Amino acid sequence: MSTSLADWKGVPPPSVQLIEGRFIRLEKLDPARHADGLWKTLEGPGSDPKLWDYLPYGPFPERSAFNDWLNNHAANSDPYFFTVIDRASGDVQGILSLMSIVPAQGRIEIGHVTFGAAMQRSPKSTEAVYLLARESFALGYRRLEWKCNNGNARSKYAAERLGFSFEGVFRQHMVVKGKNRDTAWYSILDSEWPAIGAGFERWLSDENQTESGQVKTLVECRT
């Protein structure tokens, strides 16, 4: 596909500090305010034992190492981390980031998705991704990426459910925790986002998210 981009001048890097949603809000990572809640939800009783399996870090048996990890990420602009706050309870329930940010090319990725048990398989996890996708395309990014270990069935299923298109596998892409990682690549393009974004909005609406559960699946809301 050949498209003229003679007037392309790039886009700004993300700088937003707060993004409000229906079920959650995303706050720029601030260890002073978020560390205790993140430690509790990610490493406390009832936390998901598989949470760290495909991440390049964790689990953190000691709080000091966890704090160092948070402080390092908070000090950097890529990845650009957000803490997920449940609007109803005010509880900290997860963390995720915008990363691999290339403003000159209009390319950005959602990654480091680390959700506590209270977020998993709930509208909150879907809304967190939607809010970052919406922010990315509102800034003018042309391409939103999702990458994961090719052996991570949960992440691959999530990518396709969320509307990302599978692009292929980079074989022997990385060595993570002493193991080979083949990386599956997915993307959403800016031309695809209006329809995908509208599907998210229909799925998150009051009419679809009722007290008894969802009426239509996310895939059904895109069709």
Secondary structure, DSSP 8 states (H G I E B T S, - for coil): -----TT---------SEEE-SSEEEEE--HHHHHHHHHHHHHSTT--TTTTTTSSS---SSHHHHHHHHHHHHT-SSSEEEEEEETTT--EEEEEEEEEEETTTTEEEEEEEEE-TTTTTSHHHHHHHHHHHHHHHHTT-SEEEEEEETT-HHHHHHHHHTT-EEEEEEEEEEEETTEEEEEEEEEEETTTHHHHHHHHHHHHSTTTEETTEESS-HHHHH-
